[in-house]
Amino acid sequence: MLELFLRSTYAIGRARRSPVGPYLDGFAAALSELGYCQRIGAWSITYAVHLGLWAVADGVGITALDDAAVKAFLAHLPHCRCSGHHAGLHATARWRTADFVRYLRAAGVIPVPIQQVETPALVTGFCEWMRRQRGLTDTTLRHYRRIAIALIGRLGDDPARYEAGGLRAAVREITGGHGAGLAKLVTTVARAFVRYLAVEGRCRPGLDAALLAVPSWRLTSLPRHVSVETVQQIIDACGPDRRDGARDRAILLLLARLGLRGGDIVRMRLSDLDWAGARVRVMGKGRREVWLPLPQEAGDAVLAYLRVRRAVSSYDHVFLTARAPWRPLAESSCVSGIVKRAIVRAGVSVPTRGGHLLRHSFATAMLREGISLPSIGVILRHRSIEMTAHYAKVDVQLLRSVAQPWIGGAPC
């Protein structure tokens, strides 16, 4: 299997004679299955060979290549004197070495490291409860888990002893020195956490009332949006000449023509596409499932991407990473990154570069075309009409016609 990545007979023989030679054919097969190209695969094998040579010279057994050993190997690279290798920055060494160590762990050659920090049972139960009762996604639960662990670290692991003053002090300590956004998140998580504990009978009820909501005024700002022409320029920046052009164009069209969120894109499965009915299933916040019509342009773009998409049997997600190893997009920030890069390529001026820019622009365009707010709310899957009414503020001309004159002010 080494022949898939190493072109030289000498390089293949040298790799097979190295201390890690018995594992390289299986490693090459794993790289091929993951879809690595010849160049990246050759780098990974070269670093695997180098790691083996260093381990033997340093007295480290192949079966003892733990995180500490890999860290020592990376520190060795800038001063390397190994035969056949050179010293330098080796910017990609961390990822290529990690490929080999990950393979050795999967093959059972080296043990899987035990997590040093275990999640407390209270936090595990809280996260499962929030997933079951509120339908929180894994991304949101990661933030909730981190904050709940911090709360337990300050309050202790005995909820029966929690008091209002200590709870407020813990929240202030966590949010100290940060902005209002984090303060709102920590307060929300803390209130949900003590409510869960009260429901489970772990602490006295009513503690959530000890935490006042962080002052804020909802929907006071204008929705950040761009014109229809600018949206089209951003979409056109994802041309077929780019490696990830088909994928990015399909994602941008779904965001711009259906107003999807980044999380909707990440969670979309192949089974969510109903080609016969020209519709797509979206699982939104709170596990709310809806079917939305799939526009012709967006459907054609998704189909064009699926035709060139790598066939990975272990994943049924629609959108995968653009480079090996092929896997689903990790979280909604990946979608925001796709939008940001398209905006940079398009060279347009925008108020924000996040994925919600296209969602806001989609809603604003519908409003200006005369579509009612309730209809827009259904398409955007808003729980409250107040959220949809937020977009009414962008129609400045309509607002001028209903605005009352300022008493004592100068005439317009």
C-alpha positions as a printed NumPy array, in Angstrom:
array([[  0.   ,   0.   ,   0.   ],
       [  2.972,   2.33 ,   0.382],
       [  3.13 ,   2.545,  -3.406],
       [ -0.036,   4.66 ,  -3.314],
       [  1.896,   7.54 ,  -1.774],
       [  5.638,   6.935,  -2.149],
       [  6.919,   7.003,  -5.746],
       [ 10.553,   6.1  ,  -5.131],
       [ 11.644,   2.495,  -4.648],
       [ 14.377,   3.724,  -2.326],
       [ 11.859,   5.673,  -0.192],
       [  9.56 ,   2.655,   0.041],
       [ 12.42 ,   0.377,   1.097],
       [ 13.705,   2.893,   3.631],
       [ 10.216,   3.242,   5.121],
       [  9.751,  -0.519,   5.411],
       [ 13.128,  -0.9  ,   7.163],
       [ 12.306,   1.817,   9.723],
       [ 11.193,   0.969,  13.283],
       [  7.559,   1.662,  12.29 ],
       [  7.797,  -0.305,   9.032],
       [  5.394,  -3.105,  10.107],
       [  2.612,  -0.563,  10.602],
       [  3.048,   1.553,   7.465],
       [  1.075,  -0.545,   4.989],
       [ -1.963,  -0.466,   7.247],
       [ -1.414,   3.237,   7.82 ],
       [ -1.256,   3.875,   4.067],
       [ -4.488,   1.919,   3.586],
       [ -6.166,   4.026,   6.271],
       [ -4.972,   7.24 ,   4.623],
       [ -6.303,   6.061,   1.269],
       [ -9.68 ,   5.231,   2.788],
       [ -9.858,   8.7  ,   4.326],
       [ -9.259,  10.231,   0.889],
       [ -5.799,  11.738,   1.364],
       [ -4.079,  12.853,  -1.809],
       [ -0.632,  11.545,  -2.754],
       [  1.286,  14.565,  -1.445],
       [ -0.371,  14.76 ,   1.991],
       [ -0.229,  10.983,   2.38 ],
       [  3.491,  11.007,   1.6  ],
       [  4.033,  13.703,   4.242],
       [  2.156,  11.668,   6.842],
       [  4.218,   8.55 ,   6.092],
       [  7.462,  10.53 ,   6.14 ],
       [  6.678,  11.975,   9.555],
       [  5.686,   8.519,  10.791],
       [  9.1  ,   7.201,   9.747],
       [ 10.823,  10.176,  11.372],
       [  8.837,   9.65 ,  14.579],
       [  9.925,   6.003,  14.7  ],
       [ 13.596,   6.867,  14.202],
       [ 13.468,   9.513,  16.905],
       [ 11.646,   7.175,  19.324],
       [ 14.304,   4.453,  18.999],
       [ 17.154,   6.96 ,  19.339],
       [ 15.541,   8.491,  22.409],
       [ 14.773,   5.156,  24.031],
       [ 10.991,   5.43 ,  23.596],
       [  9.171,   2.287,  22.555],
       [  6.665,   2.434,  19.704],
       [  3.947,   1.231,  22.073],
       [  4.761,   4.143,  24.426],
       [  4.069,   6.968,  21.975],
       [  1.758,   8.959,  24.212],
       [  0.979,  12.686,  24.044],
       [  4.106,  13.55 ,  26.039],
       [  6.322,  11.615,  23.608],
       [  4.727,  13.3  ,  20.589],
       [  5.231,  16.697,  22.204],
       [  8.897,  15.88 ,  22.757],
       [  9.217,  14.801,  19.104],
       [  7.738,  18.083,  17.885],
       [ 10.195,  19.98 ,  20.113],
       [ 13.007,  17.932,  18.554],
       [ 12.187,  18.925,  14.968],
       [ 13.681,  22.475,  14.979],
       [ 17.034,  20.987,  16.082],
       [ 16.796,  17.646,  14.247],
       [ 20.018,  15.837,  13.286],
       [ 18.41 ,  12.545,  12.217],
       [ 19.857,  10.929,   9.1  ],
       [ 17.745,  11.659,   6.041],
       [ 15.753,  14.405,   7.758],
       [ 16.327,  18.094,   8.331],
       [ 15.729,  20.671,  11.017],
       [ 13.165,  23.398,  10.483],
       [  9.81 ,  24.807,  11.452],
       [  7.793,  21.829,  10.127],
       [  4.476,  23.694,  10.256],
       [  2.361,  20.639,   9.372],
       [  4.22 ,  18.141,  11.586],
       [  1.643,  18.272,  14.379],
       [ -1.252,  17.213,  12.153],
       [  0.684,  14.645,  10.11 ],
       [  2.134,  13.036,  13.246],
       [ -1.337,  13.028,  14.81 ],
       [ -2.579,  11.019,  11.815],
       [ -0.128,   8.217,  12.58 ],
       [ -0.706,   8.214,  16.34 ],
       [ -4.459,   8.144,  15.753],
       [ -4.016,   5.114,  13.489],
       [ -1.845,   3.309,  16.064],
       [ -4.526,   3.859,  18.699],
       [ -7.269,   2.599,  16.405],
       [ -5.163,  -0.476,  15.598],
       [ -4.607,  -1.19 ,  19.283],
       [ -0.83 ,  -0.707,  19.104],
       [ -0.819,   2.052,  21.718],
       [ -3.478,   2.55 ,  24.405],
       [ -6.161,   5.195,  24.164],
       [ -5.433,   7.909,  26.75 ],
       [ -7.807,   8.17 ,  29.677],
       [ -9.495,  11.518,  30.053],
       [ -7.866,  13.405,  32.892],
       [-10.892,  15.566,  33.67 ],
       [-14.137,  13.709,  34.124],
       [-17.468,  15.462,  33.875],
       [-19.261,  15.448,  37.252],
       [-22.37 ,  13.29 ,  37.403],
       [-24.494,  16.35 ,  38.204],
       [-23.361,  18.056,  35.003],
       [-23.888,  14.925,  32.904],
       [-27.433,  14.574,  34.205],
       [-28.081,  18.278,  33.636],
       [-26.927,  18.136,  30.016],
       [-29.01 ,  15.047,  29.281],
       [-32.016,  16.704,  30.882],
       [-31.559,  19.837,  28.77 ],
       [-31.171,  17.723,  25.641],
       [-34.338,  15.759,  26.43 ],
       [-36.51 ,  18.605,  27.708],
       [-35.293,  21.543,  25.606],
       [-33.783,  19.841,  22.576],
       [-30.386,  21.567,  22.884],
       [-27.778,  20.702,  20.287],
       [-24.332,  19.297,  21.034],
       [-22.713,  22.658,  20.316],
       [-24.925,  24.463,  22.829],
       [-24.481,  21.707,  25.377],
       [-20.705,  22.12 ,  25.211],
       [-21.086,  25.704,  26.438],
       [-23.604,  24.657,  29.087],
       [-21.343,  21.83 ,  30.285],
       [-18.333,  24.126,  30.669],
       [-20.279,  26.705,  32.669],
       [-21.984,  24.077,  34.863],
       [-18.588,  22.574,  35.713],
       [-17.32 ,  26.034,  36.662],
       [-20.363,  26.564,  38.899],
       [-19.809,  23.273,  40.707],
       [-16.153,  24.17 ,  41.155],
       [-17.206,  27.271,  43.093],
       [-20.345,  26.002,  44.829],
       [-19.274,  22.446,  45.666],
       [-20.773,  19.112,  44.691],
       [-23.509,  19.115,  47.38 ],
       [-26.532,  20.949,  45.915],
       [-28.387,  20.733,  49.243],
       [-26.006,  23.372,  50.61 ],
       [-26.449,  25.85 ,  47.762],
       [-27.615,  29.3  ,  48.878],
       [-28.754,  32.406,  47.031],
       [-25.757,  34.495,  48.064],
       [-23.234,  31.85 ,  47.08 ],
       [-24.96 ,  31.322,  43.744],
       [-24.838,  35.035,  42.913],
       [-21.191,  35.209,  43.987],
       [-20.294,  32.249,  41.746],
       [-21.96 ,  33.863,  38.736],
       [-20.161,  37.168,  39.404],
       [-16.826,  35.368,  39.699],
       [-17.273,  33.53 ,  36.398],
       [-18.439,  36.595,  34.486],
       [-16.033,  39.065,  36.086],
       [-14.046,  41.05 ,  33.538],
       [-16.159,  39.885,  30.612],
       [-18.923,  41.497,  28.606],
       [-22.693,  41.407,  28.854],
       [-22.952,  38.551,  26.365],
       [-21.113,  36.091,  28.613],
       [-22.961,  37.388,  31.673],
       [-26.3  ,  36.615,  30.015],
       [-25.149,  33.126,  29.03 ],
       [-23.793,  32.278,  32.48 ],
       [-26.951,  33.566,  34.154],
       [-29.138,  31.528,  31.814],
       [-27.143,  28.349,  32.427],
       [-27.046,  28.911,  36.204],
       [-30.822,  29.371,  36.383],
       [-31.432,  26.292,  34.256],
       [-28.969,  24.29 ,  36.364],
       [-30.612,  25.069,  39.721],
       [-34.054,  24.43 ,  38.197],
       [-32.865,  20.995,  37.131],
       [-31.495,  20.335,  40.606],
       [-34.793,  21.43 ,  42.167],
       [-36.785,  19.142,  39.867],
       [-34.509,  16.26 ,  40.843],
       [-34.919,  17.114,  44.524],
       [-31.229,  17.903,  44.947],
       [-31.617,  21.5  ,  46.135],
       [-34.382,  23.664,  47.522],
       [-36.71 ,  25.178,  44.908],
       [-36.749,  28.876,  44.097],
       [-32.989,  29.42 ,  43.89 ],
       [-33.311,  30.47 ,  40.264],
       [-35.153,  33.577,  41.455],
       [-31.943,  34.705,  43.172],
       [-30.388,  35.386,  39.768],
       [-31.779,  38.463,  38.072],
       [-31.719,  38.653,  34.316],
       [-28.929,  40.74 ,  32.797],
       [-30.431,  44.066,  31.638],
       [-30.911,  44.113,  27.891],
       [-33.392,  45.391,  25.386],
       [-34.306,  42.837,  22.796],
       [-34.616,  43.662,  19.114],
       [-33.371,  47.238,  19.524],
       [-30.819,  47.105,  16.719],
       [-31.524,  46.988,  13.01 ],
       [-31.091,  43.632,  11.251],
       [-27.754,  43.544,   9.456],
       [-28.449,  42.828,   5.82 ],
       [-27.264,  43.525,   2.288],
       [-29.025,  44.032,  -1.014],
       [-30.132,  41.254,  -3.345],
       [-27.381,  42.235,  -5.775],
       [-24.71 ,  41.925,  -3.086],
       [-26.021,  38.509,  -2.052],
       [-25.734,  37.348,  -5.658],
       [-22.15 ,  38.614,  -5.832],
       [-21.285,  36.585,  -2.73 ],
       [-22.848,  33.455,  -4.243],
       [-21.083,  33.967,  -7.572],
       [-17.738,  34.124,  -5.738],
       [-17.98 ,  30.329,  -5.324],
       [-17.076,  29.262,  -8.82 ],
       [-16.671,  25.717, -10.179],
       [-12.923,  26.303, -10.608],
       [-12.407,  26.06 ,  -6.845],
       [-11.895,  22.767,  -5.025],
       [-14.762,  23.553,  -2.654],
       [-16.737,  25.724,  -5.056],
       [-19.667,  23.319,  -5.585],
       [-20.088,  22.716,  -1.842],
       [-19.835,  26.376,  -0.862],
       [-22.235,  27.498,  -3.586],
       [-24.843,  24.947,  -2.454],
       [-24.501,  26.09 ,   1.158],
       [-24.759,  29.782,   0.273],
       [-27.855,  29.199,  -1.847],
       [-29.58 ,  27.316,   0.978],
       [-28.753,  30.165,   3.352],
       [-29.813,  32.872,   0.919],
       [-32.926,  31.262,  -0.606],
       [-34.37 ,  29.491,   2.454],
       [-32.948,  31.543,   5.318],
       [-31.422,  28.491,   6.98 ],
       [-29.198,  28.746,  10.031],
       [-25.658,  27.436,  10.117],
       [-26.733,  24.603,  12.402],
       [-29.363,  23.537,   9.856],
       [-26.622,  23.112,   7.266],
       [-24.377,  21.123,   9.622],
       [-27.171,  18.733,  10.678],
       [-28.636,  18.152,   7.21 ],
       [-28.683,  14.477,   6.195],
       [-29.131,  12.825,   2.828],
       [-32.493,  11.492,   4.01 ],
       [-33.674,  15.087,   4.542],
       [-33.698,  15.72 ,   0.777],
       [-36.992,  14.791,  -0.886],
       [-36.183,  15.099,  -4.57 ],
       [-39.581,  13.876,  -5.749],
       [-41.407,  16.445,  -3.641],
       [-38.803,  19.202,  -4.209],
       [-38.483,  19.88 ,  -0.494],
       [-35.966,  19.642,   2.314],
       [-36.483,  18.705,   5.959],
       [-34.982,  21.028,   8.549],
       [-34.595,  20.182,  12.222],
       [-34.412,  23.565,  13.923],
       [-34.138,  24.785,  17.463],
       [-35.988,  22.793,  20.077],
       [-36.191,  19.787,  17.713],
       [-38.815,  21.538,  15.603],
       [-39.044,  19.626,  12.326],
       [-40.397,  21.347,   9.213],
       [-40.366,  20.698,   5.489],
       [-39.401,  23.659,   3.324],
       [-39.751,  23.924,  -0.464],
       [-36.426,  23.462,  -2.237],
       [-35.963,  26.172,  -4.901],
       [-34.775,  25.028,  -8.295],
       [-31.508,  26.934,  -8.141],
       [-30.627,  25.641,  -4.676],
       [-31.656,  22.093,  -5.565],
       [-29.5  ,  22.12 ,  -8.7  ],
       [-26.529,  23.369,  -6.67 ],
       [-26.948,  20.649,  -4.032],
       [-27.259,  17.993,  -6.727],
       [-24.135,  19.295,  -8.496],
       [-22.232,  19.06 ,  -5.222],
       [-23.448,  15.537,  -4.465],
       [-22.215,  14.386,  -7.873],
       [-18.646,  15.428,  -7.051],
       [-18.843,  14.761,  -3.308],
       [-16.607,  12.056,  -1.917],
       [-18.584,   8.88 ,  -1.251],
       [-18.053,   8.219,   2.45 ],
       [-20.219,   5.321,   3.547],
       [-19.856,   6.012,   7.258],
       [-21.472,   9.45 ,   7.036],
       [-24.888,  10.376,   5.715],
       [-24.439,  14.114,   6.258],
       [-24.947,  16.164,   3.119],
       [-22.027,  18.541,   3.572],
       [-18.545,  17.287,   4.37 ],
       [-15.179,  18.936,   4.778],
       [-13.487,  20.089,   1.587],
       [-10.235,  18.233,   2.303],
       [ -9.303,  14.856,   3.72 ],
       [-10.071,  13.373,   6.115],
       [-13.635,  13.569,   4.814],
       [-16.043,  14.117,   7.682],
       [-19.112,  16.219,   8.484],
       [-18.74 ,  19.901,   9.289],
       [-18.053,  20.223,  13.004],
       [-20.337,  23.124,  13.943],
       [-22.117,  26.216,  12.654],
       [-18.929,  28.291,  12.853],
       [-17.692,  26.272,   9.852],
       [-20.613,  27.638,   7.839],
       [-19.828,  31.171,   9.018],
       [-16.265,  30.633,   7.806],
       [-17.544,  29.621,   4.369],
       [-19.662,  32.784,   4.175],
       [-16.774,  34.953,   5.335],
       [-14.368,  33.574,   2.739],
       [-16.955,  34.069,  -0.02 ],
       [-17.457,  37.686,   1.067],
       [-13.705,  38.309,   0.951],
       [-13.453,  36.801,  -2.543],
       [-16.426,  38.862,  -3.731],
       [-14.824,  42.067,  -2.433],
       [-18.112,  43.566,  -1.247],
       [-18.754,  45.814,   1.729],
       [-20.968,  44.182,   4.358],
       [-21.976,  45.093,   7.935],
       [-21.074,  41.626,   9.257],
       [-19.469,  38.479,   7.884],
       [-21.378,  35.775,   9.739],
       [-23.737,  33.189,   8.366],
       [-26.776,  35.092,   9.667],
       [-26.076,  37.894,   7.185],
       [-27.729,  35.893,   4.385],
       [-30.648,  34.907,   6.646],
       [-31.308,  38.553,   7.555],
       [-30.962,  39.615,   3.923],
       [-33.411,  36.903,   2.849],
       [-36.028,  38.079,   5.369],
       [-35.53 ,  41.729,   4.447],
       [-35.941,  40.974,   0.743],
       [-39.196,  39.086,   1.379],
       [-40.566,  41.975,   3.423],
       [-39.804,  44.484,   0.666],
       [-41.572,  42.235,  -1.839],
       [-44.753,  42.56 ,   0.184],
       [-44.771,  39.191,   1.959],
       [-46.565,  39.384,   5.301],
       [-44.729,  39.106,   8.601],
       [-46.578,  35.908,   9.658],
       [-45.54 ,  34.241,   6.382],
       [-41.933,  35.313,   6.877],
       [-42.055,  33.966,  10.421],
       [-43.237,  30.57 ,   9.163],
       [-40.38 ,  30.34 ,   6.651],
       [-37.777,  31.47 ,   9.19 ],
       [-39.322,  29.189,  11.841],
       [-39.638,  31.88 ,  14.467],
       [-41.401,  30.919,  17.677],
       [-42.755,  34.422,  18.239],
       [-44.079,  37.054,  15.856],
       [-41.984,  39.554,  17.816],
       [-38.84 ,  38.072,  16.307],
       [-40.223,  38.465,  12.812],
       [-41.427,  42.016,  13.525],
       [-37.769,  42.873,  14.079],
       [-37.355,  43.016,  10.292],
       [-40.124,  45.578,   9.893],
       [-37.73 ,  48.254,  11.093],
       [-35.67 ,  48.052,   7.901],
       [-38.558,  49.453,   5.819],
       [-37.659,  53.064,   6.513],
       [-40.082,  54.502,   3.974],
       [-43.041,  52.733,   5.591],
       [-41.905,  53.856,   9.02 ],
       [-41.751,  57.473,   7.82 ],
       [-45.382,  57.282,   6.767],
       [-46.588,  56.14 ,  10.193],
       [-44.172,  58.055,  12.417],
       [-45.699,  60.856,  14.474],
       [-44.064,  64.302,  14.278],
       [-41.874,  65.306,  17.209],
       [-43.635,  67.852,  19.398],
       [-41.946,  71.217,  18.985],
       [-39.589,  69.826,  16.384],
       [-38.763,  71.421,  13.08 ],
       [-40.937,  70.383,  10.119],
       [-39.423,  67.792,   7.792]])
